[in-house]
Amino acid sequence: MDLDFTPEDDQLRAEARAWLASNVPSTARPAESVAAGQYDRDWQRRLHEGGWAGLNWPREFGGRGFSAVQQMIWFEEATRAHAPAMNSMLIALMHGGPTLIARGSEEQKAFHLPRILTGEAVWCQGFSEPGAGSDLAAITTRGRVEGDVLVVDGQKMWTSFGHWADYQELLVRTDPESRRQKGLTWVICDMKLPGIEIRPVLSMSGEHHVNMVFYDNVRIPLANVVGDIGEGWSVAMSTLAFERGTAFLADQVELAHKIDALIALASKTRLENGRLAIEDDEIAHRLARVKADTMAIRSMTIAGFSRVARENVPGPEGSMLKLFVTTTYKALGELAADISGWAFFEYGDNRHTNRMTYDFMWSWVLTIAAGSSEIQREIIADRVLGLPRAR
Amino acid sequence: MDLMPGADEHAIADAASAYLAGELPVARCHRPAPDRLAAEQLEMIGSLGWFGLSLAEAQGGVGLSPVEDVMLFREIGRYLAPVALLTTALAARVAALGGDDALAATLLTGKAKVALLVPEPADVAMWRVFDGTDAVYALAIDDESTLYPLDATAVKAIDCLDKTVSMGLLARAGMAAAVRLVDPTIMQHGTLAAAAMQVGAAEAELDMIVAYAKIRETFGRPIGAYQAVRHPCADMAVRCEAARSQLYAAAVALRDGHGDAAAQVDAAKLLANAAAVRNADSNIQLHGGIAVTMEHDAHLFMKRANLMAKLFGSDRALLDRLVDNRLAA
């Protein structure tokens, strides 16, 4: 066991640090809006021009082919330099692109992958429905084959960035007689097609981030199907395993910075009793506990890389990391609320007015999205502990 | 960059487990005097190299590192083996680094057992003594560690909740040091190994309830099929994974002399304490009534976890240090 970086790792870190120092935009991302989407695309284009796009994509598809450790180095440096996050490029870079690489046709790869890497194409996800959240296999949105098109009718839910995305990874039921995981199809949907209606859903943070998407007789070329008709579940699973691999690495690295920022805040904020927050034993001990937890997150992350390096596939242990990270994020949010006093309530319904209060609310998104904490516990019970099936 | 044990590290754990399963099984804790180590056992353990595993060969040790230490002490924790195994190993390190080669050799070969001395908050004239029975030396650990010859008959015995240790009180007056050593890493080695013992206990607690949840039936189904049981078990597994990963990171940091080693070790003990104590709670609760009986193993782990959560770094002490070292920085 070791925690050593190789000389090549150190070289990479130096290159990343130097590039970031002269390329991180001086302006902040605008409030959630089409302008914010443009900001995400512009940053992605800049990353591409600098040779930092598709870090985890294989080189033959235009990526950098980075190992997990190399990705961690990048995210550590990017966070340190206050570089923009992937934001609305995340689905394209971490789900859509990797799914096409794993299962797409040559035409699909040739058309879409360069557009993702350059920031030209934003993708959104079309998996969840009003009646299919944690129980994803309960999908009812219909797709029926008519000649060389797939005609889609139904509704998707929680579509992040759907209001400015160009494409969607869409999961539909193509066999009406089928149940559960069988009879689903994964298809690339152009969000400009006629028959698509997008309605905003305001989050409790006050921001327009997610949407409902309605499909009325939407005609998608059959050539956009990834894998075969009826293979949608296995195609979707190739992204979900990926999601629990390194997709949240940036969040894990960022958490360590958030606790350090909170410690700095506690060193200058007075509590209602007049004491500096950091000098209050209860606050100081809670800060120290969260600090220790963020240290453990880095250790778990590296242990996870090591396991994947030995076993070659992301295992169910990723669920343990997600549960621990999101629980820590929540503890951090509660602590921030406690330390900042009345300032916690100074919030104008977008993240720029008060990032800590926004993060406090975002913590529920983390414990619910991408497999809720309850679903993660089920995965651990089944696949790590081998307990008898509940279902 | 690798935090998964390799074949050599697993071999250390497997060998330790094989010895402990034969000589010091958990079942012994249901018989009288589970704190005792026979003289032959102590010497055998000495010959296995456990008291000098991470001590340099030049100092009479095996020449391995804190990484191998955590593999060993995790097994010691899993079997609820005596705390004196850790105290004796630390005493051997103090003697060796303090220049008393003869005493170091005595301790490394298991010819003498060492008791642990802890300051008594209510009475500065007294030590609280752990594993004083049959001990010939006693060790107090701080930034300066002190190794004393011990007259075991001078220890006033007090029944301990955890019967796998003996506990007592000892007057400080008249004790003459055999070795004194100013070296803050002694406590770091102790805290790390104690964290390993807590991780081993936390894993044993998880294994115990998972095995039971597969066979115990209520309302016609195994209890492991109920989410009210499955989800706390999953949380136990997460506590083990977090504490184990941090344990490995801390062991590497201490081995390689990283600048943040002290904080990494403190964080490891903090997570290990939580894993052992809270998993002990869940293990008893999910077992139900059978686990509050004396004949069951669950209470043994609960008692040991709570004791070890106070020795070699209580949560309060660890958090205070993390506040001072990390938060102020």
Interface residues (C-beta under 8 A of the other chain):
Chain A: M1 D2 L3 D4 F5 D9 V69 I263 A266 I278 A284 H285 L287 A288 R289 K291 A292 D293 M295 A296 I297 R298 S299 M300 I302 A303 F305 S306 R307 A309 R310 E317 M320 L321 L323 F324 E374 Q376 R377 E378 I380 A381 V384 L385 G386 L387 P388 R389 A390
Chain B: M1 D2 L3 M4 P5 G6 E9 V67 L206 V210 A213 K214 R221 P222 G224 A225 Y226 Q227 V229 R230 H231 C233 A234 D235 A237 V238 E241 A242 A243 R244 S245 Q246 Y248 A249 A251 V252 A253 D256 H258 A263 Q264 D266 A267 L270 L271 R316 L318 L319 D320 L322 V323 R326 L327
